[in-house]
Amino acid sequence: MMKDEYNQNGFYSPLVLFNIEQAKIYRNYLEEVENKIGPLHYFAKTYTMMRWVYEVATNKILLDFVEDLIGQNILLYNATFIIKEPMTKTHVSWHQDLTYWGFDDNEKQVSAWVALSNADEISGCMQMIPGSHKKGFFDHKSTSDKNNVLSRGQTVNNVEIDKAVLCPLKPGETSLHHGLTLHASKPNNSKDRRIGLNFQYITPDLKQLKSKDDSALCVRGKDNYNFYKKDVIAKENFDMKGHQRLIERTEHYKKTIREN
Ligand SMILES: O=C(O)CCC(=O)C(=O)O
């Protein structure tokens, strides 16, 4: 079963969400907006500006699996594009997602990484270390490598990289990983952009200890806790009013991550 594989390895890949044509449509929506306002790499909570991101985040196949993993009450905590331009050095160092987020539990969150272009060994798809989610937190060192996507350049050294498993994805496919799974990705040596849309889902009872001003969106079931402000969903595929929300929420997210 998918859930057993996820629990054993700390990730599951690939899961098909939609076909290549649909992925192209979503990619076009993204690139139309980029043509108007510039690159959208690594902005937080992009569903506050782009309605179609909310549509992908609430894809039934995706949410059904997320429900299997964390239960029937689900908040969407973040949606971020991780884009590596063709033939660039942009990479992601070995890390565990939960290190700087400030959540009070390690089992009430799951990340999904949806491919909107081809993610393979050449374009720098994600790599994961199976079973690493069962080993607790690894020591992360902050680095200042400008080509590292991560906000603090957080890096785990001495990872057993001979155990790494590549997670290639075609457009429309997703991988899912646990917040303690060690993962990384290499530069994009292909001629196309490598575009990932990363979603983070949490349960409503998960507390954010680093910020009282954090926000999320209930996408399935009920939120009986109200620990998070409610994010506003964009009304259109490109909602100009959402641009300010996007900037404000991104600054908040980055500030939260940087705090110890
Ligand atoms: O986009 C990548 O290559 C890495 C993404 C990542 O670290 C994540 O989704 O948690």
The ligand as a Gaussian input file, in Angstrom:
#p B3LYP/6-31G(d) Opt

LIG

0 1
 O       12.909000      21.610000      -5.401000
 C       13.838000      20.968000      -4.922000
 O       14.730000      20.517000      -5.611000
 C       13.882000      20.676000      -3.446000
 C       12.567000      20.861000      -2.810000
 C       12.527000      20.667000      -1.336000
 O       13.498000      20.731000      -0.645000
 C       11.218000      20.393000      -0.741000
 O       10.231000      20.292000      -1.464000
 O       11.158000      20.247000       0.493000

